[in-house]
Amino acid sequence: MNSQGRYSAKKRRVSTPRPAVVPRQTPAARSAVDTGSAPFRVVLRVFAGALLLAGVAYGYVAFWRSVPVVVNGEHVDVRIHATVEDMLDGNDFFGVKPGRLLSVSGNVIEEDGGERCTVAVGEGDNAQPLASEKFSQTEVAEGGIFTVSDGADVTEPHAETVEPLAPGVQMETGGAIQYVKQWGKAGSHAVWKGEKSGEVVDKGTIEEPQDLIIGSRNARPVGSKKYIALTFDDGPSRYTQAILDILAQKRARATFFNLGTSAAGNPALAKAVVDGGNELASHTNAHKNLPTVGADELRSEIVTAFDTLEGASGFRPQMIRAPYGAFTATEWARSADLLSCNVLWNIDTLDWKRPGADAITKTVLNQAFNGAIALMHDGGGNREQDIEALPAIIDGLRDAGYTLVTVSELMELDGTFPQDVVQGTVKMPEDADAPTVG
């Protein structure tokens, strides 16, 4: 309408509102709207509660509940899946005492330093001990039966070494010829040294040693013939040549146990013994009582005499006759590697007492037997009676059916002595060990 009250010819524009844009809903959102009714929410809450209760129940049954066991005859409740270690810790180890920590020699270092306790699983004769290192690995089974006892004592940590164990010496008796029947071999034993105490103790033999065995036998020549050996000690001296001459005249042989000191002063006579077909052996160097000397002096007495006799005669003996016949297990332990045999005697003429030529002769003839060794002297004093008696001794023995031989020949005729002993070629085996003596 214009100012005159008329409508205008122009059309009036009317603004039309645009429709609201509704967001597009996802399937999940539509589902939420669809299921959002009150009855469904109630069901959902009930289901969730039941599920929670089931989880709690399962957790209780599987992880939180207690199981009954019997410990030392009494019922005890233990959380399921608990280990033996848990059970022990939770019950103050049932009041048992720990073991002690001991030194390697058995002295107490700590009163409670041993195993905390000992545990056996099972009942009666079927109970089995459980190692302490398995306490934390072993679950306590429902209805299990356990015995918890005081802890065992424990030995302190220690270092162990294996040390050689020297062989001993065994000596046979009763024979005139002593020799090595069995060489010694070392064994071994364990030695512990405690890390805390510092103590050192022998914990016993690991391998037994093999003893040195010294055989002692009389020669027993086999066959129908009889044999005997005459022997002369303490030479060579001014009497030796006369004895050698008689033996040569009678076509007989003997064994001469020369002193090293005497041979050094009369080397030609030591050689004459060998050249005459007789046997040269050692009476040691200076006629010392060997059990009274030390190890080094003993070996020197033996080796020096051998060296001297070899230098004089060209022959190195291994056979000895210890002065006074004194050669104990100690001397064998110290010098078995140096000699083949120690020769004693079966017939002692006591010629050093100068009983007269007839007495010397009768002693030999009256005591003679097959394999006998007779003791006489060609040095160390006046030996005129020995020279006077010798022809009658040789003749009387031959009349009685004896053949005169050397000591080595006597052993050979026996047939049971080791060949290296007979031949004087004894050598200590590389795997043998000497006994240890004072």
Protein Blocks (a to p, Z undefined) as FASTA:
>chain_A
ZZkopacfbdcddddddddddddddfklmmmmmmmpfklmmmmmmmmmmmmmmmmmmmmm
mmmmccdddeehiacdddehiafklmmmmnonnopacdddddfkopafbfklmcfbdcde
dehjlpccddfklmmmmccdehiacddddddddddddddddddddddddddehiabdcdf
bdcddddddddddfklopacdebjfbdcddddddddddddedjbdcdddddehiacfklm
mmmmmmmmnopacdddddfklmmmmmmlmmmmmmnopacddebjnopafklpcfklmmmm
mmmmmmmmmmmnopacfbdcdehhiacfklmmmmmmmpmbdcddfbdgklmnonojklmm
mmmmmmgcehiacdddfehiafklmmmmmmmmmmmmmmnopacddfklmmmmnopacfkl
mnopaccdfkbccdddZZ
